[in-house]
Amino acid sequence: MHKADGEPQNLRFIDLFCGIGGFHVAAKIVCAERGVVPLCVFSSDIDSDAQRAYEANFGVKPRGDITKIPASDIPCHDLLFAGFPCQPFSICGEMKGFEDARGTLFFDIARILAEKRPRAFVLENVKLLANHNRGATLRRILEVLEGLGYCVHYRVLNALNFGLPQKRERIFIVGFRESVAFQFPAGGVPMRPLAELLEEDVSDYYLASEKIRQSRLEKYAGARPRETTLWHENKSGHISAYPYSCALRAGASYNYLLLNGERRLTEREMLRLQGFPDTYKIVCSYGATRKQAGNSVATPCVAAVLRSVLTALDNEDG
């Protein structure tokens, strides 16, 4: 972090595989708490709809394919953020890991770390990365990061423990260029009631068909719950109902998640489930926004991790 005479301290970061900017939102929240100016000096995502949403909200269009961008072209920065593609390691995908071309994108993170040597990084992926290929994939990732001279920590965190009504378990991998006293956040934040995230007067556009609604009632073995619930159909076709959402998914059926078994979530509701503020502009279609929300990070989890990272760096500076 840097501070010119008479100027507030600033935090320079890059946002790889940035999607619609969940890391960016978290950085702005945490920097505002600390009186620090967040400066995103580089962002990148290959998806044109994500680029459009990011530009509408942060005023800069992300660069495209990171594999085609030399590390030397990327500005110097304090922190590297990357929610690198999770599909190669997800149970909803085929779990091919590094055999999937998207899995090898981790090595683009590594080459940028090797070239630019930021003080710290925060990476995010699905929790199954921890056990993929009997743990060999994660061991390889840690070997690469530690081989670059970083002190690395990892832990699986659940958005439910950070105030969101969404069961979203994700692995966070944090690294420091220097050895610091770092601890992951404990969580323990009370879950915000699902009902508080719902919009009023939702149009019929979001209603599932009568056939779908009836099939949900037939599949759900329990009595219709009185409280507001999200009904989740898993890959086996079984229905569960909880007072929180299962993990939002980018590629699932439009009907896998229904409020009280009756309607789909609105664009705003999906973003709220990821912790995005209502000031976030929605500029893409329903389908694109649904995909973006499913691919995004849970911003309260990222913010909690970032607070711990900045505390560790401040202690090092002190």
C-alpha positions as CSV (number, residue, x, y, z in Angstrom):
1,M,0.0,0.0,0.0
2,H,1.2,3.5,-0.8
3,K,0.7,7.0,0.5
4,A,2.0,10.3,-0.9
5,D,2.6,13.2,1.4
6,G,-0.7,14.7,2.5
7,E,-2.7,12.1,0.5
8,P,-4.7,9.1,1.8
9,Q,-3.2,5.7,1.6
10,N,-4.2,3.7,-1.5
11,L,-4.5,0.0,-2.2
12,R,-3.6,-1.1,-5.8
13,F,-5.1,-4.4,-6.9
14,I,-5.7,-6.4,-10.0
15,D,-8.9,-8.4,-10.6
16,L,-8.4,-11.5,-12.6
17,F,-11.3,-13.6,-13.9
18,C,-13.2,-10.7,-12.5
19,G,-16.7,-11.6,-13.6
20,I,-19.0,-8.8,-12.5
21,G,-16.7,-7.6,-9.8
22,G,-17.4,-9.3,-6.5
23,F,-13.8,-8.9,-5.4
24,H,-14.0,-5.2,-6.5
25,V,-17.1,-4.6,-4.4
26,A,-15.5,-6.2,-1.4
27,A,-12.4,-4.2,-1.8
28,K,-14.4,-0.9,-1.9
29,I,-16.3,-1.9,1.3
30,V,-13.2,-2.8,3.3
31,C,-11.1,0.2,2.0
32,A,-13.9,2.6,3.0
33,E,-13.9,1.1,6.5
34,R,-10.1,1.8,6.8
35,G,-10.0,5.2,5.1
36,V,-8.0,3.7,2.2
37,V,-8.5,4.5,-1.5
38,P,-9.0,1.3,-3.6
39,L,-7.3,1.5,-7.0
40,C,-8.1,-1.3,-9.5
41,V,-5.2,-1.0,-11.9
42,F,-6.1,-4.0,-14.1
43,S,-9.0,-6.3,-14.6
44,S,-9.6,-9.2,-17.0
45,D,-12.5,-11.5,-18.0
46,I,-13.2,-13.3,-21.3
47,D,-17.0,-13.0,-21.0
48,S,-18.4,-10.1,-22.9
49,D,-21.6,-9.7,-20.7
50,A,-19.4,-9.7,-17.6
51,Q,-17.2,-7.1,-19.2
52,R,-20.3,-5.0,-19.9
53,A,-21.6,-5.3,-16.3
54,Y,-18.2,-4.5,-14.8
55,E,-17.7,-1.4,-17.0
56,A,-21.2,-0.1,-16.1
57,N,-20.4,-0.4,-12.4
58,F,-16.7,0.5,-12.2
59,G,-16.1,2.7,-15.2
60,V,-13.5,0.5,-16.9
61,K,-13.9,-2.4,-19.3
62,P,-11.9,-5.5,-18.3
63,R,-9.3,-6.8,-20.8
64,G,-10.1,-10.1,-22.5
65,D,-8.3,-13.5,-22.6
66,I,-5.6,-13.4,-19.9
67,T,-3.6,-16.1,-21.6
68,K,-2.9,-13.6,-24.4
69,I,-1.8,-10.8,-22.1
70,P,1.9,-10.7,-21.2
71,A,2.6,-10.3,-17.5
72,S,4.9,-7.4,-18.2
73,D,1.8,-5.5,-19.5
74,I,0.1,-5.6,-16.2
75,P,0.7,-2.7,-13.8
76,C,2.4,-3.2,-10.5
77,H,0.0,-3.8,-7.6
78,D,-0.3,-4.6,-3.9
79,L,-2.9,-7.4,-4.1
80,L,-3.9,-9.9,-6.7
81,F,-7.5,-11.2,-6.7
82,A,-8.6,-14.2,-8.7
83,G,-11.8,-16.3,-8.6
84,F,-10.3,-18.6,-11.2
85,P,-12.7,-20.9,-13.2
86,C,-14.2,-23.5,-10.9
87,Q,-15.9,-25.8,-13.4
88,P,-12.9,-28.1,-13.8
89,F,-13.1,-28.8,-10.0
90,S,-16.9,-28.7,-9.4
91,I,-19.2,-31.6,-8.8
92,C,-21.6,-29.9,-11.2
93,G,-19.0,-30.2,-13.9
94,E,-16.9,-33.2,-14.9
95,M,-14.2,-32.6,-12.3
96,K,-11.4,-32.9,-14.9
97,G,-9.1,-30.4,-13.0
98,F,-6.0,-29.6,-14.9
99,E,-7.1,-31.9,-17.7
100,D,-9.7,-29.2,-18.5
101,A,-8.2,-26.2,-20.3
102,R,-9.9,-23.9,-17.9
103,G,-8.1,-25.6,-15.0
104,T,-4.7,-24.6,-16.5
105,L,-5.7,-20.9,-16.1
106,F,-4.3,-21.2,-12.6
107,F,-0.8,-21.1,-14.2
108,D,-1.6,-17.7,-15.7
109,I,-2.1,-16.5,-12.1
110,A,1.3,-18.0,-11.2
111,R,3.1,-16.3,-14.1
112,I,1.7,-13.0,-13.1
113,L,2.7,-13.5,-9.5
114,A,6.2,-14.5,-10.6
115,E,6.6,-11.3,-12.7
116,K,4.9,-8.7,-10.6
117,R,5.5,-10.0,-7.0
118,P,2.5,-8.4,-5.2
119,R,2.6,-8.3,-1.4
120,A,-0.4,-10.7,-1.2
121,F,-3.0,-12.5,-3.2
122,V,-6.5,-13.9,-2.5
123,L,-7.8,-16.8,-4.7
124,E,-11.2,-18.4,-4.6
125,N,-12.6,-21.7,-5.9
126,V,-15.1,-24.4,-5.1
127,K,-14.6,-26.4,-2.0
128,L,-14.1,-29.6,-3.9
129,L,-10.8,-28.3,-5.1
130,A,-9.5,-29.3,-1.7
131,N,-10.1,-33.0,-2.4
132,H,-9.9,-33.1,-6.2
133,N,-7.8,-36.0,-7.4
134,R,-7.3,-37.1,-3.8
135,G,-5.8,-33.8,-2.9
136,A,-3.2,-33.9,-5.6
137,T,-4.5,-30.9,-7.4
138,L,-4.5,-28.6,-4.4
139,R,-1.0,-29.9,-3.4
140,R,0.2,-29.0,-6.9
141,I,-1.3,-25.5,-6.6
142,L,0.3,-25.0,-3.2
143,E,3.7,-26.2,-4.5
144,V,3.6,-23.7,-7.3
145,L,2.7,-20.8,-5.0
146,E,5.2,-21.7,-2.3
147,G,7.8,-22.2,-5.0
148,L,7.3,-18.6,-6.0
149,G,8.3,-17.7,-2.4
150,Y,4.9,-17.0,-1.0
151,C,3.7,-18.1,2.5
152,V,0.3,-19.7,1.7
153,H,-2.8,-20.4,3.8
154,Y,-6.1,-22.0,2.7
155,R,-9.5,-22.7,4.3
156,V,-13.0,-23.5,3.2
157,L,-15.5,-20.8,4.2
158,N,-19.3,-20.9,4.0
159,A,-21.3,-17.8,3.1
160,L,-23.9,-18.9,5.7
161,N,-21.4,-18.0,8.4
162,F,-20.9,-14.5,7.0
163,G,-24.5,-13.3,7.1
164,L,-25.8,-14.4,3.7
165,P,-28.8,-16.8,3.4
166,Q,-26.9,-19.0,0.9
167,K,-25.0,-22.2,1.6
168,R,-22.0,-21.5,-0.5
169,E,-18.8,-23.2,0.5
170,R,-15.7,-22.0,-1.2
171,I,-12.0,-22.5,-0.7
172,F,-9.9,-19.4,-0.2
173,I,-6.2,-19.5,-0.8
174,V,-4.3,-16.6,0.6
175,G,-0.6,-15.9,0.1
176,F,1.9,-13.3,1.4
177,R,5.3,-12.3,-0.1
178,E,6.7,-12.0,3.5
179,S,5.9,-14.1,6.5
180,V,3.1,-12.5,8.5
181,A,0.7,-13.4,11.3
182,F,-2.4,-14.2,9.4
183,Q,-5.7,-15.8,10.6
184,F,-8.7,-16.5,8.5
185,P,-11.9,-14.9,9.8
186,A,-14.0,-17.0,12.1
187,G,-17.4,-16.1,10.7
188,G,-20.2,-16.3,13.2
189,V,-22.2,-13.5,11.6
190,P,-25.9,-14.1,12.1
191,M,-27.7,-15.1,8.8
192,R,-29.8,-12.4,7.3
193,P,-33.4,-13.7,6.9
194,L,-34.2,-14.7,3.4
195,A,-37.4,-12.7,3.4
196,E,-35.4,-9.5,3.8
197,L,-33.7,-10.1,0.4
198,L,-36.9,-10.6,-1.6
199,E,-38.5,-8.0,-3.8
200,E,-42.1,-7.1,-3.6
201,D,-44.6,-7.1,-6.4
202,V,-42.6,-9.4,-8.6
203,S,-44.1,-9.8,-12.1
204,D,-45.5,-13.1,-13.5
205,Y,-42.4,-13.3,-15.7
206,Y,-40.7,-15.1,-12.8
207,L,-43.4,-17.7,-12.2
208,A,-42.6,-21.2,-13.0
209,S,-45.1,-23.0,-15.2
210,E,-48.0,-24.8,-13.6
211,K,-46.5,-28.1,-14.6
212,I,-43.2,-27.3,-12.9
213,R,-44.9,-26.1,-9.7
214,Q,-47.0,-29.2,-9.5
215,S,-44.0,-31.4,-10.1
216,R,-42.2,-29.7,-7.2
217,L,-45.1,-30.4,-4.9
218,E,-45.2,-34.0,-5.9
219,K,-41.4,-34.5,-5.4
220,Y,-41.2,-32.7,-2.1
221,A,-42.0,-35.2,0.5
222,G,-42.4,-32.8,3.4
223,A,-45.4,-30.7,4.2
224,R,-45.4,-27.2,2.7
225,P,-43.4,-25.1,5.2
226,R,-45.0,-21.9,6.6
227,E,-41.8,-19.8,6.4
228,T,-40.3,-18.4,3.2
229,T,-38.1,-21.1,1.7
230,L,-36.1,-21.8,-1.4
231,W,-36.8,-25.2,-3.0
232,H,-33.8,-26.9,-4.5
233,E,-33.8,-29.7,-7.0
234,N,-30.5,-31.5,-7.1
235,K,-28.9,-33.5,-9.9
236,S,-30.8,-36.6,-8.8
237,G,-34.1,-34.8,-9.0
238,H,-34.7,-34.8,-5.3
239,I,-36.3,-31.7,-3.8
240,S,-35.3,-30.0,-0.5
241,A,-36.6,-26.8,1.0
242,Y,-34.6,-24.5,3.3
243,P,-34.9,-21.0,4.7
244,Y,-31.8,-20.2,2.7
245,S,-30.5,-20.8,-0.8
246,C,-28.3,-23.6,-1.9
247,A,-25.2,-22.4,-3.8
248,L,-26.2,-20.3,-6.8
249,R,-25.1,-22.0,-10.0
250,A,-24.3,-20.6,-13.4
251,G,-25.3,-23.5,-15.6
252,A,-28.2,-25.1,-13.8
253,S,-31.8,-25.5,-15.0
254,Y,-33.9,-22.3,-14.6
255,N,-36.1,-24.3,-12.3
256,Y,-33.6,-25.9,-10.0
257,L,-34.2,-23.1,-7.4
258,L,-37.7,-21.8,-6.8
259,L,-39.0,-19.6,-4.0
260,N,-41.6,-21.6,-2.1
261,G,-41.6,-23.9,-5.1
262,E,-43.4,-21.3,-7.2
263,R,-41.2,-18.6,-8.8
264,R,-37.6,-18.0,-9.9
265,L,-35.5,-15.4,-8.2
266,T,-35.2,-12.0,-9.8
267,E,-31.9,-10.6,-10.9
268,R,-31.8,-8.3,-7.9
269,E,-32.5,-11.1,-5.5
270,M,-29.7,-13.3,-6.9
271,L,-27.2,-10.4,-6.6
272,R,-28.4,-9.8,-3.0
273,L,-27.8,-13.5,-2.2
274,Q,-24.1,-12.8,-3.2
275,G,-24.0,-9.7,-1.1
276,F,-24.0,-7.1,-3.9
277,P,-25.5,-3.7,-2.9
278,D,-28.7,-2.5,-4.5
279,T,-26.6,0.3,-6.1
280,Y,-25.1,-2.3,-8.3
281,K,-26.4,-1.7,-11.9
282,I,-28.1,-4.5,-13.7
283,V,-27.4,-4.0,-17.4
284,C,-27.6,-7.5,-18.9
285,S,-30.4,-9.9,-19.7
286,Y,-32.0,-12.2,-17.1
287,G,-30.1,-15.2,-18.4
288,A,-26.7,-13.4,-18.5
289,T,-27.3,-11.9,-15.0
290,R,-28.3,-15.3,-13.6
291,K,-25.1,-16.8,-15.0
292,Q,-23.0,-13.9,-13.6
293,A,-24.5,-14.3,-10.1
294,G,-23.8,-18.0,-10.2
295,N,-20.2,-17.5,-11.1
296,S,-19.6,-14.7,-8.7
297,V,-18.1,-14.6,-5.2
298,A,-20.0,-14.1,-2.0
299,T,-18.8,-10.6,-1.3
300,P,-19.1,-10.7,2.6
301,C,-16.8,-13.7,2.6
302,V,-14.3,-11.9,0.4
303,A,-14.6,-8.8,2.5
304,A,-13.9,-10.7,5.8
305,V,-10.9,-12.4,4.2
306,L,-9.6,-9.1,2.9
307,R,-9.9,-7.5,6.4
308,S,-7.7,-10.2,7.8
309,V,-5.2,-9.8,4.9
310,L,-4.9,-6.0,5.4
311,T,-4.6,-6.4,9.2
312,A,-1.7,-8.9,8.7
313,L,0.0,-6.5,6.3
314,D,-0.6,-3.5,8.6
315,N,1.0,-5.5,11.4
316,E,4.0,-6.2,9.2
317,D,4.3,-2.6,8.3
318,G,4.1,-1.6,12.0
